[in-house]
Structures are given as C-alpha cells and as structure tokens.
Amino acid sequence: MLPGILRQLSGLGGCTHPIRLDGHRTEYDVDTRTGEIGNVLHRLDSTSLPAGQLLVRCNNRRTTRCAACAEVYRRDTFHLITSGLRGGKGTPEHVATHPRVFATFTAPSFGPVHNRPSSGRPCRCGTHHDHEDEALGSPLDPDTYDYEAAVLWNAHAGPLWRRFSTYLRREVAAVAAYIAKYATKGAETATGALDRPLKFAAELAQLDISDHARRLIRTAWFLGARKDLEHLRLRAWAHMLGFRGHFSTKSRRYSTTLGALRDARAEWRRAQAAAANGPEPDTTYVLAHWVFAGTGLSDAEAWLAASLEPAPGTEGEPTWTVGETS
C-alpha cells in the first residue's frame, strides 16, 4: 500500500492542491475491419487507487496556490514568448527578424497611494518605504480613494485590453523572462488579496489581508448586487478585485500556444509509456466517467508528498493522468 501511494503522489510532480476525482476509465481494443469492440486493454477505477481517488494536478498558475503547477505555467509562458521572438516549438526561426516592442502601460489613478519615487525622495507620507513594505500601493487616505472606480476598472480591463490589442496588432508585430516571472503572480501578491473566490462576504472578517484589499473586495461584493452590473459577475470575481480576464493575450500567428506545449508533454508521456509497456493498438474505444470529489491532500498524504522528489526526468511536470494507470 505504501509504495502505491508514494507512486501516485510522486506522479503529481509536486502539486500540493490536486483535484480529486471519483470514477472509472476502461479502454477496449477495436477490430479495425469489423468495428467490433474486443478485449479490455486497460481498466482504471478510482476505488482501486492507493488514495481511493484519482489525483490530478490542479494546474493553477498562481504561486500562492501551488508552487509546482505555477512553475510549469511559468516555463510554458517563457517558451511561448521566446518562440515568438526567435522561433522554435513549431514557430519558424525567421520570426527573429520581425520588429518587436516592449511597452508598459499603467492604469489610471484612483487616489494617491504609498510609493517609492524613482528620484529617491521619500513617499508623500514622509517615509522611505522598502520593497517589502505592505503599505506600498495602499491609499494615503482610504476615505478619499475611489474604490468603486478601481473595481469597475478591473472588471472592464479585459474588454478594454481586447480592443486595444486588436488595434495594436494592426500597427506592430515582448520580454520573456520578465513576463514569465509575473505570469504566476496574481492580485494577491500586489495587494495582499485572495487567490480563491469568496462564498460569503462575512468571510472577509476572518481573512488575514490588508485593509486596502479588504475594502476593494467588499466594494466588488456589494457592487455585484446591483442589477445594472450583474453582467460583470463581480461577486464571483471579488477575490480578483473585479478583474476576470486572462493574464496574457496574443495572436495565434505570433508563436506556439500553451495548449500545444501541454499536448507535446502529454505525447511525450505516451511515448515513454509505450516504450516501457509496448505499443498500443491503432484503434481503441474508451468509456470513462469522472466526477469532482474535492481538492487537496489529506494530512497523511501531504506529509508523504513533502518527502518526495518529482518523478525522475519529469521535474515540475505531471506524470499521472486520467489516461494512465502507472
């Protein structure tokens, strides 16, 4: 039993908040001439697994939720950007001759905040803040800070960016390590906000977050009750301060895609399994049914997982998937 649970946990590649699934998957051989279903090739039942359920990586991009999955996302983002700049991963090398622009845009101000002036002068509050000061970015005067405008700006940032990027592509063709670094950071790292949705507004009183973040989240929650703003789904995205878009946006013509990178990893794993277990039939029939059963590891599983290294040759990458039994 112990080797089995260790193998299942090792296959998570360090994921600390895996998705737990109940169900089964059966793969049958198919006669290519008659179309008849033949013998069972593989059978996976969650009740027969060491953890009692199938554990699947959470694939969350936020470091605060899962450092291992966020690292995979960061690496994928790095390759996505570098492929668009110099080629590779299915993108031709001549893209390296294309013009490129690295531009930084700043959202409007909703009120004076604590900052670190580039001139070296102190903040307007008279303090020289260090990089780790939690006051950075919070209002100098919370009572005059426009919290509603801040939340509504976040909520509309996605559509605004789509319009901007549509016109931008018509005029110009990025930097990889810098962008990849921030790909796994969310609003929680900048404001001390949350990395998961709220169920009730009362939860805010129990959370260890800054007063500034608490007011932004509370503002989003109460704006979410307004009929004229219901299309923004502000309560569902209150933990993101109203923002409900994606971290990045790009043209499919620019580079590869995150999906293509994930498919390449899955294909590599299938090739490794075939090399170890022999080739699979050309045609198979699969019956599967999985239902969500929760997230995370039990205390005992977390203790065992903490003592494990990622599976050899797959550091930071998943090896245990719905389609695999070993």
Stockholm file with secondary structure:
# STOCKHOLM 1.0

chainA/1-326         MLPGILRQLSGLGGCTHPIRLDGHRTEYDVDTRTGEIGNVLHRLDSTSLPAGQLLVRCNNRRTTRCAACAEVYRRDTFHLITSGLRGGKGTPEHVATHPRVFATFTAPSFGPVHNRPSSGRPCRCGTHHDHEDEALGSPLDPDTYDYEAAVLWNAHAGPLWRRFSTYLRREVAAVAAYIAKYATKGAETATGALDRPLKFAAELAQLDISDHARRLIRTAWFLGARKDLEHLRLRAWAHMLGFRGHFSTKSRRYSTTLGALRDARAEWRRAQAAAANGPEPDTTYVLAHWVFAGTGLSDAEAWLAASLEPAPGTEGEPTWTVGETS
#=GR chainA/1-326 SS CHHHHHHHHHTTTTCSSCEEEEEEEEEEEECTTTCCEEEEEEEEEGGGSTTSSEEECCCCCCTTTCHHHHHHHHHHHHHHHHHHHHCBTTBCGGGGGSCCCCCCCCCCCSSCBCCCCTTSCCCTTSCCCCTTCTTTTSBSSTTTSCHHHHHHHHHHHHHHHHHHHHHHHTTCCCCHHHHHHHHTCCHHHHHSCCSSCCSCGGGGGGSCCCHHHHHHHHHHHHHTTCGGGGGGCTTTTGGGTTCCSCSCCCCTTTSCCHHHHHHHHHHHHHHHHHHHHCCCCSCEEEEEEEEEEEESCCHHHHHHHHTCCCCTTCTTSCCCCTTCCC
#=GC SS_cons         CHHHHHHHHHTTTTCSSCEEEEEEEEEEEECTTTCCEEEEEEEEEGGGSTTSSEEECCCCCCTTTCHHHHHHHHHHHHHHHHHHHHCBTTBCGGGGGSCCCCCCCCCCCSSCBCCCCTTSCCCTTSCCCCTTCTTTTSBSSTTTSCHHHHHHHHHHHHHHHHHHHHHHHTTCCCCHHHHHHHHTCCHHHHHSCCSSCCSCGGGGGGSCCCHHHHHHHHHHHHHTTCGGGGGGCTTTTGGGTTCCSCSCCCCTTTSCCHHHHHHHHHHHHHHHHHHHHCCCCSCEEEEEEEEEEEESCCHHHHHHHHTCCCCTTCTTSCCCCTTCCC
//
